[in-house]
Amino acid sequence: MDLLLERAGALSPYIMDRKHTNASVNRAGDFISSKNDKWLPLFTSNLEEWERQFDEAFEIMSEWRSIHAVPLKSVSVLLSSEATTIDGTPIVVERLKRYKSIRSKLQRFPVTNLTTIQDIAGCRAVVRDISHAYELRDRIIQRLRSQPD
């Protein structure tokens, strides 16, 4: 994983411009997840304002989630290409964490912020046997090491 983080710069052309700071993304996550029940007084006193704030927070969370789609696709294509070379017919899947799952994770882990959720996007390859899995790992590492800095 450290190697992936080191080489994240190789994906920089694919990363979308962000409209929101980490602080505003985390505030949106707090609001969506009802962290600390800060929204409750607003909900009971001014439903219209609560709905406006919820819509804004949901839009920020949606943008945060969506900026992971292009880098995820790039990694998934690489994984699929290498897995197919090794295995012939691997199963390669990718996913962005669903909104409900994001909210649930933020509620279950109160010290977690939206910007620190590490599994907001992911992909995996299922290959025929463990030797193919190790070979796939080694090929991915080799490809990442051969990337220019």
Disulfide bonds with the S-S distance in Angstrom:
none
